[in-house]
């Protein structure tokens, strides 16, 4: 529907014409002569409403743009016309002197239908970043405003978030019916159906290339598909009179098509319907492509996020674990939440949960950097407060040196906990993260009382460690705030809800995976605005019979005694096959401790189903270093020999000094 003429009328304060556009008058025959009023142009009710709005323009100075009125020409027998009117106040030396009215004639057809459809399509199509949802919005806009039935068909590539393949000669197109609207008869393709290949006809190829819309009667559509009766049954509804089909193209790609049908008794499609569908379809194609690209990026981000999260081991000596991650709903998508389970020396295990504020690939990349750094620092056997202090310094440097925005890294929280199955003590520290929940066997569940430090990246602030004892079978729950913070309750209410649910779900024989799934279902709605991470760990201590320890004075004569007690203990455990290598390890480590560290010298053996752990402790804080001795050196070969005999070895600092540990596989 194109504009046929535009003219201007200048109205005085009495709303009578003082000047007019002569050129428009000659073209349209609608312009008013000087001295006339709006009642000479339109019916009395419409003129009265127009005069009221023009007086408001005079009084307030606020213009009115594009309101629609029916006017009648002065020539007898002329058709009524629809015009758009816009009014602006005129002033003379700061005082209102009249109104300038711009008329735009659009023809004899009611523009309300067109405007309503365009408004509805602009308001609803593309509002969501979901491909199927956008297709459903498009079908819903077109019925009943433009057709009796509507169907939106898209390629499978678009549904998967991928770019559709270009048209190739001899290759039939395949589409998936994503949305329908209207009373579709039985037997006709419905939403969710995969359509059979569309034949490569000349008319269809021109249509797919986007050169024109396809407007056919129902009989012509059936003749076009006449050699494929199965297509006729699926694609041509019963009692259909006319079909109008538009390709959905964006950025040169064919995404699919929208097809309209009018039933018997309805008017056929005309040129105005074709133009209107072309305009709405063009807008919808852009919305579909945006949704497709979002789906592609979201899938890539989720894939990256999940690949960066650990494959939580089903069972360690110290704990059995279960972890879960769910990205945010809606347009927020994947974020920077993560969890980790890191085996450490002497059967200990570290539990980590963290949250980088924000969403998208940048938050995921920041999360990956933090997780990698924590894994590297965890291998040094640092205490939780010391590890977070190093992380804080690292994040400050990343914020200064990286091209990431500072907020991406600064607003990161983390909780780091280390559980020792020998002592059954768990030491933890928090960088702005909510406290974990501990559920002892038999309950009740309770939050760990701790003083969280500032988020990572603030710099210069200490992190306070807290120590709790976890009996065998206790469940430790670590989480991010997306699990407890929601629109319908505050953080305290969400944490209390989590505590009560854990109290009711945690049973000694209960599956951690089932508990995790229940919590994620009950506490994490689909409309969540933040991603959610949950890590559950059921702790287990080392039985007393699987551990033996001794303490010696710093005297070279006790080295033989240390070898002897170690050998006797291995015999009691039935590990005689490890006696020779263990004697050598004990001899080298105890000798080094006596020579370089002083007393007391501690020796501890820990038996696990997989490994034998040997520890030698001393009061020195000097870090041992592995080096290759020269031929003329009298010593320096001890740690090298230990490294060859053990599968793994290392050292860690303790409040009393340091501990050197080794692991040997059993069996």
C-alpha positions as CSV (number, residue, x, y, z in Angstrom):
1,X,0.0,0.0,0.0
2,X,1.9,3.1,-1.2
3,X,1.3,6.7,-0.4
4,X,-0.4,8.5,-3.3
5,X,0.0,12.1,-2.3
6,X,1.1,14.4,0.5
7,X,0.0,17.9,1.2
8,X,0.2,20.5,3.9
9,X,-2.5,22.7,5.4
10,X,-1.8,25.7,7.6
11,X,-4.6,26.3,10.1
12,X,-5.0,29.4,12.2
13,X,-5.9,29.5,15.9
14,X,-9.6,29.0,14.9
15,X,-8.5,25.8,13.0
16,X,-9.5,27.2,9.6
17,X,-7.2,27.0,6.6
18,X,-5.0,30.0,6.0
19,X,-2.8,28.4,3.3
20,X,-2.5,25.1,1.5
21,X,-0.2,23.1,-0.7
22,X,-1.4,23.8,-4.3
23,X,0.5,21.0,-5.9
24,X,-1.0,18.4,-3.7
25,X,-4.5,19.9,-4.3
26,X,-4.2,19.4,-8.0
27,X,-3.1,15.8,-7.6
28,X,-5.5,14.5,-4.9
29,X,-8.5,16.8,-5.0
30,X,-8.5,16.5,-1.2
31,X,-6.8,19.7,-0.1
32,X,-8.9,22.3,1.6
33,X,-9.6,25.9,0.2
34,X,-8.6,28.8,2.4
35,X,-11.2,29.6,5.1
36,X,-12.6,26.1,5.2
37,X,-12.3,23.7,8.2
38,X,-11.9,20.0,8.9
39,X,-15.6,19.5,8.8
40,X,-15.5,20.2,5.0
41,X,-13.1,17.3,4.6
42,X,-14.3,14.5,6.9
43,X,-17.4,13.3,8.7
44,X,-18.5,15.2,11.8
45,X,-17.4,12.7,14.5
46,X,-14.0,12.3,12.9
47,X,-13.7,16.1,12.5
48,X,-14.7,16.7,16.1
49,X,-12.0,14.3,17.3
50,X,-9.4,15.8,15.0
51,X,-10.2,19.3,16.2
52,X,-9.8,18.2,19.8
53,X,-6.4,16.9,19.1
54,X,-5.3,20.0,17.2
55,X,-6.4,22.2,20.1
56,X,-4.2,20.1,22.4
57,X,-1.3,20.7,20.0
58,X,-2.0,24.5,20.2
59,X,-2.2,24.4,23.9
60,X,0.8,22.2,24.8
61,X,3.1,22.4,21.8
62,X,3.4,18.6,21.7
63,X,3.2,17.4,18.1
64,X,0.9,14.5,17.1
65,X,2.3,12.2,14.4
66,X,0.6,9.6,12.2
67,X,-3.0,9.2,13.4
68,X,-5.4,7.8,10.9
69,X,-8.7,9.3,9.6
70,X,-11.2,8.6,6.9
71,X,-11.9,11.6,4.7
72,X,-14.2,12.2,1.8
73,X,-13.3,14.2,-1.4
74,X,-15.3,17.2,-2.4
75,X,-16.1,15.7,-5.8
76,X,-19.5,13.9,-5.8
77,X,-19.3,10.1,-6.0
78,X,-15.7,9.9,-4.9
79,X,-14.5,7.1,-2.7
80,X,-13.5,7.7,0.9
81,X,-9.8,7.9,1.5
82,X,-7.6,7.0,4.4
83,X,-5.0,9.6,5.3
84,X,-2.3,9.9,8.0
85,X,-2.3,13.2,9.8
86,X,0.6,14.8,11.7
87,X,0.2,18.2,13.4
88,X,2.8,20.7,14.7
89,X,2.2,24.0,16.5
90,X,3.2,27.3,14.7
91,X,4.5,30.2,16.7
92,X,4.8,34.0,16.1
93,X,7.2,35.7,18.4
94,X,6.9,32.9,20.9
95,X,3.1,32.9,20.9
96,X,0.9,30.1,19.3
97,X,-0.3,31.3,15.9
98,X,-1.8,28.1,14.4
99,X,-1.2,24.5,13.5
100,X,0.7,23.0,10.6
101,X,-1.0,19.8,9.4
102,X,0.7,17.3,7.1
103,X,-1.7,14.9,5.3
104,X,-0.5,11.6,3.7
105,X,-3.1,9.8,1.5
106,X,-2.7,6.0,1.4
107,X,-5.7,5.0,-0.6
108,X,-9.2,3.6,-0.1
109,X,-8.3,0.5,1.9
110,X,-8.4,0.5,5.7
111,X,-4.7,0.7,6.9
112,X,-5.6,-0.5,10.3
113,X,-5.1,-4.2,9.4
114,X,-1.7,-3.5,7.9
115,X,-0.6,-1.4,10.8
116,X,-1.8,-3.9,13.4
117,X,-0.1,-6.8,11.7
118,X,3.2,-4.9,11.3
119,X,3.0,-3.7,15.0
120,X,2.2,-7.3,16.2
121,X,5.0,-8.7,14.1
122,X,7.5,-6.1,15.3
123,X,6.5,-6.6,19.0
124,X,6.4,-10.4,19.1
125,X,8.6,-11.9,16.4
126,X,12.2,-12.2,17.5
127,X,11.5,-11.3,21.1
128,X,12.9,-14.6,22.2
129,X,16.2,-16.1,21.1
130,X,14.6,-19.5,20.4
131,X,14.3,-20.7,16.9
132,X,11.1,-22.7,17.4
133,X,9.6,-19.9,19.6
134,X,10.3,-17.4,16.8
135,X,8.6,-19.6,14.2
136,X,5.6,-20.0,16.5
137,X,5.4,-16.2,17.0
138,X,5.4,-15.8,13.2
139,X,2.6,-18.3,12.6
140,X,0.6,-16.7,15.4
141,X,0.8,-13.2,14.0
142,X,-0.4,-14.3,10.5
143,X,-3.6,-16.1,11.7
144,X,-6.2,-14.7,11.5
145,X,-4.8,-11.3,10.5
146,X,-3.7,-12.5,7.1
147,X,-4.8,-16.1,6.5
148,X,-6.9,-18.9,7.9
149,X,-3.9,-21.3,8.2
150,X,-0.2,-20.7,8.5
151,X,2.8,-23.0,8.6
152,X,6.5,-22.2,9.2
153,X,9.0,-24.8,7.8
154,X,12.8,-24.6,8.6
155,X,15.8,-26.6,7.6
156,X,17.3,-28.9,10.2
157,X,20.5,-27.0,10.1
158,X,18.7,-23.9,11.4
159,X,17.1,-25.9,14.2
160,X,20.6,-27.1,15.1
161,X,22.0,-23.6,15.1
162,X,24.1,-24.2,12.0
163,X,24.2,-22.3,8.7
164,X,22.1,-24.1,6.1
165,X,23.8,-25.4,3.0
166,X,23.5,-23.4,-0.2
167,X,21.1,-24.6,-2.9
168,X,22.6,-27.2,-5.1
169,X,21.2,-28.4,-8.5
170,X,19.7,-31.8,-8.2
171,X,19.6,-31.8,-4.4
172,X,16.1,-31.8,-3.1
173,X,15.3,-29.6,0.0
174,X,14.3,-31.1,3.3
175,X,12.4,-29.0,5.9
176,X,11.1,-29.6,9.4
177,X,7.6,-28.1,10.2
178,X,8.3,-26.0,13.3
179,X,5.0,-24.2,13.8
180,X,1.4,-24.1,12.6
181,X,-1.5,-21.8,13.4
182,X,-5.2,-22.2,12.6
183,X,-7.5,-25.2,12.5
184,X,-5.3,-27.6,10.5
185,X,-7.2,-30.7,9.2
186,X,-6.2,-34.2,10.0
187,X,-3.6,-35.8,7.8
188,X,-1.9,-32.4,7.0
189,X,1.6,-31.9,8.3
190,X,1.7,-30.6,11.8
191,X,4.3,-28.9,14.0
192,X,7.1,-31.3,14.8
193,X,6.8,-33.3,11.5
194,X,9.7,-33.7,9.2
195,X,8.6,-33.0,5.6
196,X,9.6,-35.2,2.7
197,X,12.0,-33.8,0.1
198,X,10.7,-30.9,-1.9
199,X,11.0,-31.6,-5.6
200,X,13.4,-29.6,-7.7
201,X,10.9,-27.8,-10.0
202,X,11.7,-24.6,-11.9
203,X,8.9,-22.7,-10.1
204,X,10.2,-23.9,-6.8
205,X,13.8,-23.1,-7.6
206,X,12.9,-19.5,-8.5
207,X,11.0,-19.3,-5.2
208,X,13.8,-20.7,-3.1
209,X,16.2,-18.2,-4.7
210,X,14.0,-15.4,-3.3
211,X,13.1,-13.8,-6.6
212,X,9.4,-13.8,-5.9
213,X,6.7,-15.0,-3.6
214,X,4.6,-17.9,-4.7
215,X,0.9,-17.1,-5.0
216,X,-1.3,-20.0,-6.2
217,X,-4.8,-21.3,-6.1
218,X,-5.2,-24.6,-4.3
219,X,-5.8,-26.3,-7.6
220,X,-2.5,-24.8,-9.0
221,X,-0.6,-26.0,-5.9
222,X,-2.0,-29.5,-6.3
223,X,-1.0,-29.5,-10.0
224,X,2.5,-28.3,-9.1
225,X,2.8,-31.3,-6.8
226,X,0.7,-33.6,-8.8
227,X,3.3,-36.3,-9.4
228,X,3.8,-36.5,-5.6
229,X,0.4,-37.4,-4.1
230,X,2.0,-37.8,-0.7
231,X,3.1,-34.2,-0.8
232,X,-0.3,-33.1,-1.7
233,X,-1.8,-34.8,1.2
234,X,0.7,-33.4,3.6
235,X,1.0,-29.8,2.3
236,X,-2.4,-28.9,0.8
237,X,-5.2,-28.6,3.4
238,X,-8.7,-29.7,2.6
239,X,-11.1,-27.0,1.5
240,X,-8.2,-24.7,0.8
241,X,-8.8,-22.0,-1.8
242,X,-5.5,-20.1,-2.2
243,X,-1.9,-20.4,-1.1
244,X,0.7,-17.7,-0.5
245,X,4.3,-18.7,0.3
246,X,7.3,-16.6,1.1
247,X,10.9,-17.8,1.5
248,X,12.7,-16.9,4.7
249,X,16.1,-15.6,3.7
250,X,18.7,-13.8,5.8
251,X,22.3,-12.8,5.0
252,X,21.9,-14.7,1.7
253,X,20.9,-18.0,3.3
254,X,17.6,-19.8,2.8
255,X,16.4,-20.6,6.3
256,X,13.0,-22.0,5.4
257,X,9.5,-20.8,4.2
258,X,6.2,-19.6,5.6
259,X,3.1,-20.8,3.9
260,X,-0.4,-19.2,4.2
261,X,-3.7,-20.7,3.2
262,X,-7.2,-19.3,2.8
263,X,-10.1,-21.6,3.0
264,X,-13.1,-21.8,0.8
265,X,-15.4,-18.8,1.5
266,X,-12.4,-16.4,2.1
267,X,-11.1,-13.8,-0.3
268,X,-8.1,-14.8,-2.4
269,X,-4.8,-13.2,-1.7
270,X,-4.1,-10.0,-3.5
271,X,-1.0,-7.8,-4.2
272,X,-1.4,-6.0,-0.8
273,X,-1.3,-9.4,1.0
274,X,1.8,-10.3,-0.9
275,X,3.6,-7.1,0.0
276,X,2.6,-7.5,3.6
277,X,3.8,-11.1,3.9
278,X,7.0,-10.1,2.2
279,X,7.6,-7.4,4.8
280,X,6.7,-9.6,7.8
281,X,8.6,-12.6,6.4
282,X,11.7,-10.4,5.9
283,X,11.6,-9.3,9.6
284,X,10.9,-12.8,10.8
285,X,13.9,-14.2,8.8
286,X,16.2,-11.8,10.6
287,X,14.7,-12.9,14.0
288,X,15.2,-16.5,13.1
289,X,18.8,-16.0,12.0
290,X,19.5,-14.1,15.3
291,X,18.0,-17.0,17.2
292,X,20.0,-19.5,15.1
293,X,23.2,-17.7,15.7
294,X,22.5,-17.4,19.4
295,X,21.8,-21.1,19.6
296,X,25.1,-21.8,17.9
297,X,27.0,-19.5,20.3
298,X,25.1,-20.9,23.3
299,X,25.9,-24.5,22.3
300,X,29.6,-23.6,21.8
301,X,29.7,-21.9,25.2
302,X,28.0,-24.8,26.9
303,X,30.2,-27.3,25.2
304,X,33.3,-25.3,26.2
305,X,32.0,-24.9,29.8
306,X,31.3,-28.6,30.2
307,X,34.6,-29.6,28.6
308,X,36.4,-27.5,31.2
309,X,34.5,-29.0,34.1
310,X,36.0,-32.2,35.7
311,X,34.7,-35.6,35.1
312,X,34.0,-36.1,38.8
313,X,35.4,-39.5,39.9
314,X,32.8,-41.8,41.3
315,X,34.9,-42.7,44.3
316,X,38.1,-41.7,45.9
317,X,39.6,-43.0,49.2
318,X,38.7,-39.8,51.0
319,X,35.2,-39.2,49.4
320,X,32.7,-40.2,46.9
321,X,31.5,-37.2,44.9
322,X,28.8,-36.0,42.5
323,X,28.7,-32.7,40.7
324,X,26.2,-30.9,38.5
325,X,26.3,-27.8,36.3
326,X,23.2,-26.2,34.6
327,X,23.5,-23.0,32.5
328,X,21.2,-20.0,33.1
329,X,17.8,-20.0,31.4
330,X,16.6,-17.6,28.8
331,X,19.0,-15.3,27.1
332,X,21.6,-15.3,29.9
333,X,23.0,-18.7,29.0
334,X,26.3,-20.2,30.1
335,X,28.3,-18.4,32.7
336,X,31.5,-18.7,34.8
337,X,30.5,-21.2,37.5
338,X,32.8,-24.2,38.0
339,X,33.6,-26.9,40.5
340,X,36.6,-29.2,40.9
341,X,37.7,-32.3,42.8
342,X,41.5,-32.5,43.0
343,X,43.3,-35.5,44.5
344,X,46.2,-34.5,46.6
345,X,49.1,-36.2,48.4
346,X,48.6,-38.7,51.2
347,X,45.0,-39.6,50.0
348,X,43.8,-36.1,50.8
349,X,41.4,-34.3,48.4
350,X,40.6,-30.7,47.6
351,X,37.0,-29.5,46.8
352,X,36.6,-26.3,44.8
353,X,33.6,-24.3,43.7
354,X,33.8,-20.8,42.1
355,X,31.8,-18.3,40.3
356,X,32.9,-15.7,37.7
357,X,30.2,-13.1,37.5
358,X,28.8,-12.7,34.0
359,X,27.7,-14.9,31.1
360,X,28.9,-15.9,27.7
361,X,32.3,-17.0,26.4
362,X,34.2,-14.3,28.2
363,X,33.0,-15.5,31.5
364,X,33.8,-19.1,30.5
365,X,37.3,-18.1,29.4
366,X,37.9,-16.3,32.7
367,X,36.6,-19.3,34.6
368,X,39.0,-21.6,32.7
369,X,42.0,-19.4,33.6
370,X,41.1,-19.4,37.3
371,X,40.4,-23.2,37.4
372,X,43.8,-23.9,35.7
373,X,45.6,-21.7,38.1
374,X,43.9,-23.3,41.1
375,X,44.9,-26.8,39.9
376,X,48.5,-25.7,39.5
377,X,48.6,-24.2,43.0
378,X,46.7,-27.2,44.5
379,X,49.6,-29.4,43.3
380,X,51.9,-27.5,45.7
381,X,49.8,-28.6,48.7
382,X,49.2,-25.1,49.9
383,X,46.8,-24.4,52.7
384,X,43.4,-23.0,51.6
385,X,44.0,-19.5,52.9
386,X,47.5,-19.4,51.3
387,X,46.1,-20.7,48.0
388,X,43.4,-18.0,47.8
389,X,46.0,-15.3,48.6
390,X,48.0,-16.5,45.6
391,X,44.8,-16.5,43.5
392,X,44.0,-13.0,44.6
393,X,47.4,-11.8,43.5
394,X,47.0,-13.6,40.2
395,X,43.6,-12.2,39.5
396,X,44.9,-8.7,40.1
397,X,47.7,-9.2,37.6
398,X,45.3,-10.7,35.0
399,X,43.0,-7.7,35.4
400,X,46.0,-5.4,34.8
401,X,47.6,-7.3,31.9
402,X,44.7,-9.0,30.1
403,X,42.5,-7.5,27.5
404,X,39.5,-8.8,29.4
405,X,37.5,-6.2,31.2
406,X,38.4,-6.0,34.8
407,X,34.9,-6.8,36.0
408,X,35.1,-10.2,34.2
409,X,37.8,-11.3,36.6
410,X,37.4,-9.1,39.6
411,X,33.9,-10.3,40.4
412,X,35.0,-13.8,41.0
413,X,34.3,-15.8,44.2
414,X,35.8,-19.1,45.3
415,X,35.6,-21.6,48.1
416,X,38.5,-24.0,48.6
417,X,38.5,-26.9,51.0
418,X,41.0,-29.7,51.7
419,X,39.9,-32.9,53.5
420,X,42.4,-35.2,55.2
421,X,41.0,-38.7,55.6
422,X,43.6,-39.7,58.2
423,X,42.7,-36.9,60.7
424,X,39.2,-36.5,59.2
425,X,39.7,-32.7,59.4
426,X,38.6,-30.4,56.6
427,X,40.2,-27.0,56.3
428,X,38.5,-24.4,54.1
429,X,38.6,-20.7,53.2
430,X,36.3,-18.5,51.2
431,X,36.9,-15.6,48.8
432,X,33.4,-14.0,48.9
433,X,31.6,-17.3,48.5
434,X,28.7,-18.6,50.5
435,X,29.5,-21.2,53.1
436,X,29.1,-25.0,52.5
437,X,26.6,-27.2,54.2
438,X,27.7,-30.2,56.4
439,X,25.2,-33.0,56.9
440,X,26.6,-35.5,59.5
441,X,25.2,-39.1,59.5
442,X,21.8,-38.8,61.1
443,X,21.8,-34.9,60.7
444,X,21.1,-32.2,61.3
445,X,22.4,-30.2,58.3
446,X,24.2,-27.0,59.2
447,X,26.2,-24.3,57.5
448,X,29.8,-24.0,58.3
449,X,30.4,-20.9,60.4
450,X,33.2,-19.0,58.6
451,X,34.2,-15.5,57.8
452,X,34.3,-15.1,54.0
453,X,37.1,-12.9,52.7
454,X,36.7,-10.5,49.8
455,X,36.1,-11.7,46.2
456,X,39.2,-12.5,44.2
457,X,40.9,-9.5,42.7
458,X,40.4,-7.0,45.5
459,X,44.0,-7.5,46.6
460,X,45.8,-7.2,49.9
461,X,43.1,-8.7,52.2
462,X,43.6,-11.9,54.2
463,X,41.5,-15.0,54.0
464,X,40.6,-16.7,57.3
465,X,40.8,-20.5,57.3
466,X,38.3,-22.6,59.3
467,X,38.6,-26.2,60.3
468,X,35.8,-28.7,60.9
469,X,35.9,-32.4,61.6
470,X,33.9,-34.6,59.2
471,X,32.9,-38.1,60.5
472,X,32.6,-41.0,58.2
473,X,29.6,-40.7,56.0
474,X,29.2,-36.9,56.4
475,X,28.0,-35.0,53.3
476,X,29.7,-31.8,52.3
477,X,27.7,-29.6,49.9
478,X,29.4,-26.8,48.0
479,X,27.3,-24.6,45.6
480,X,27.1,-21.3,43.7
481,X,24.6,-18.6,44.6
482,X,22.5,-19.4,41.5
483,X,21.2,-22.4,43.5
484,X,19.9,-20.3,46.4
485,X,19.3,-16.8,45.1
486,X,16.1,-16.4,43.1
487,X,13.4,-13.8,42.3
488,X,10.8,-15.3,44.6
489,X,13.1,-15.3,47.7
490,X,16.2,-13.7,49.1
491,X,19.6,-15.3,49.6
492,X,19.0,-16.2,53.3
493,X,15.7,-17.8,52.4
494,X,17.3,-19.8,49.6
495,X,20.1,-21.0,51.8
496,X,17.6,-22.1,54.5
497,X,15.7,-24.0,51.8
498,X,18.8,-25.8,50.7
499,X,19.7,-26.7,54.3
500,X,16.2,-28.2,54.9
501,X,16.2,-30.2,51.7
502,X,19.7,-31.6,52.3
503,X,18.6,-32.6,55.8
504,X,15.7,-34.5,54.4
505,X,17.5,-36.1,51.4
506,X,20.8,-37.1,52.9
507,X,20.7,-40.7,54.1
508,X,23.7,-43.0,54.8
509,X,22.8,-45.3,51.9
510,X,21.5,-42.6,49.6
511,X,22.9,-42.0,46.2
512,X,24.7,-38.6,45.8
513,X,23.7,-38.5,42.2
514,X,20.1,-38.8,43.1
515,X,20.4,-36.2,45.8
516,X,22.1,-33.8,43.3
517,X,19.4,-34.4,40.7
518,X,16.6,-33.7,43.2
519,X,18.2,-30.5,44.5
520,X,18.8,-29.2,41.0
521,X,15.2,-30.0,40.0
522,X,13.6,-28.5,43.1
523,X,15.8,-25.4,43.6
524,X,16.8,-24.5,40.1
525,X,13.8,-23.4,38.0
526,X,14.0,-23.2,34.2
527,X,13.7,-19.4,34.3
528,X,16.8,-19.0,36.5
529,X,18.8,-15.9,35.8
530,X,22.1,-17.4,36.8
531,X,23.9,-20.6,36.1
532,X,24.0,-23.2,38.9
533,X,26.8,-25.4,40.2
534,X,26.5,-28.0,42.9
535,X,29.2,-30.4,44.3
536,X,28.4,-33.1,46.9
537,X,31.0,-35.1,48.7
538,X,30.5,-38.0,51.2
539,X,33.7,-38.2,53.2
540,X,35.4,-41.4,54.4
541,X,38.3,-41.7,56.8
542,X,41.2,-44.1,56.7
543,X,40.6,-46.9,59.2
544,X,43.1,-47.1,62.1
545,X,44.3,-50.5,60.9
546,X,45.4,-49.0,57.6
547,X,47.8,-46.5,59.1
548,X,50.9,-46.8,61.2
549,X,53.2,-44.0,62.5
550,X,56.5,-43.7,64.4
551,X,58.7,-40.9,65.7
552,X,62.5,-41.0,66.0
553,X,65.3,-38.9,67.4
554,X,67.8,-37.4,65.0
555,X,70.4,-40.2,65.3
556,X,71.9,-42.1,62.3
557,X,71.6,-45.3,64.3
558,X,67.8,-45.2,64.1
559,X,67.8,-45.5,60.3
560,X,68.0,-49.3,60.6
561,X,65.2,-49.3,63.1
562,X,63.0,-47.2,60.8
563,X,63.6,-49.8,58.0
564,X,62.8,-52.6,60.3
565,X,59.4,-51.2,61.6
566,X,58.4,-50.4,58.1
567,X,59.2,-53.9,56.9
568,X,57.3,-55.5,59.8
569,X,54.2,-53.3,59.1
570,X,54.2,-54.3,55.4
571,X,54.4,-57.9,56.4
572,X,51.3,-57.5,58.7
573,X,49.4,-55.9,55.7
574,X,50.5,-58.6,53.3
575,X,52.5,-56.2,51.2
576,X,55.8,-58.1,51.3
577,X,56.2,-57.4,47.5
578,X,56.8,-53.7,48.3
579,X,59.2,-54.4,51.2
580,X,62.4,-53.9,49.3
581,X,61.5,-50.6,47.6
582,X,59.9,-49.3,50.8
583,X,63.0,-50.0,52.8
584,X,65.1,-48.1,50.3
585,X,62.7,-45.1,50.3
586,X,62.5,-45.0,54.1
587,X,66.3,-45.3,54.5
588,X,67.0,-42.4,52.1
589,X,64.3,-40.0,53.4
590,X,65.0,-40.7,57.1
591,X,68.7,-40.3,56.5
592,X,68.2,-36.9,54.8
593,X,65.9,-35.7,57.6
594,X,68.5,-36.6,60.2
595,X,71.4,-35.0,58.3
596,X,69.6,-31.7,57.3
597,X,66.6,-31.1,59.4
598,X,67.0,-32.3,63.0
599,X,64.5,-34.0,65.3
600,X,61.9,-35.3,65.8
601,X,61.7,-37.4,62.6
602,X,58.3,-38.8,61.8
603,X,57.5,-41.9,59.7
604,X,54.0,-42.8,58.6
605,X,52.7,-45.6,56.4
606,X,49.1,-45.4,54.9
607,X,47.6,-48.3,53.1
608,X,44.9,-47.8,50.5
609,X,43.3,-50.2,48.1
610,X,45.3,-48.7,45.3
611,X,48.5,-47.2,46.7
612,X,50.9,-47.4,49.7
613,X,51.8,-44.0,51.0
614,X,55.1,-43.4,52.8
615,X,55.7,-40.1,54.7
616,X,58.7,-38.7,56.4
617,X,58.3,-35.5,58.4
618,X,60.9,-33.2,60.0
619,X,60.9,-29.7,61.6
620,X,62.7,-28.0,58.7
621,X,61.0,-25.8,56.2
622,X,63.7,-26.2,53.6
623,X,62.3,-27.5,50.3
624,X,64.0,-30.6,49.0
625,X,65.3,-30.4,45.4
626,X,65.9,-33.2,43.0
627,X,69.3,-33.0,41.3
628,X,71.6,-35.3,39.4
629,X,74.8,-36.0,41.3
630,X,78.1,-35.9,39.5
631,X,80.5,-38.9,39.5
632,X,82.8,-37.2,42.0
633,X,80.0,-36.3,44.4
634,X,79.7,-38.4,47.6
635,X,76.0,-37.7,48.0
636,X,73.0,-36.1,46.3
637,X,71.5,-39.3,44.9
638,X,68.9,-39.9,47.5
639,X,65.9,-38.0,46.1
640,X,66.8,-39.2,42.6
641,X,66.7,-42.8,43.8
642,X,63.4,-42.1,45.6
643,X,61.9,-40.6,42.4
644,X,62.8,-43.7,40.5
645,X,61.3,-46.1,43.0
646,X,58.0,-44.3,43.6
647,X,55.2,-43.7,41.2
648,X,54.7,-40.2,42.6
649,X,56.5,-38.1,45.2
650,X,56.6,-34.6,46.6
651,X,56.7,-32.5,49.7
652,X,54.3,-30.1,51.5
653,X,54.7,-27.6,54.3
654,X,53.1,-28.2,57.7
655,X,52.8,-26.0,60.8
656,X,55.6,-28.1,62.3
657,X,57.9,-28.1,59.3
658,X,57.5,-30.3,56.1
659,X,56.5,-33.7,55.0
660,X,58.0,-35.7,52.1
661,X,55.7,-38.3,50.7
662,X,55.8,-41.1,48.2
663,X,53.2,-43.3,46.5
664,X,53.7,-46.9,45.3
665,X,51.0,-48.8,43.5
666,X,49.6,-51.9,45.2
667,X,49.2,-54.9,42.9
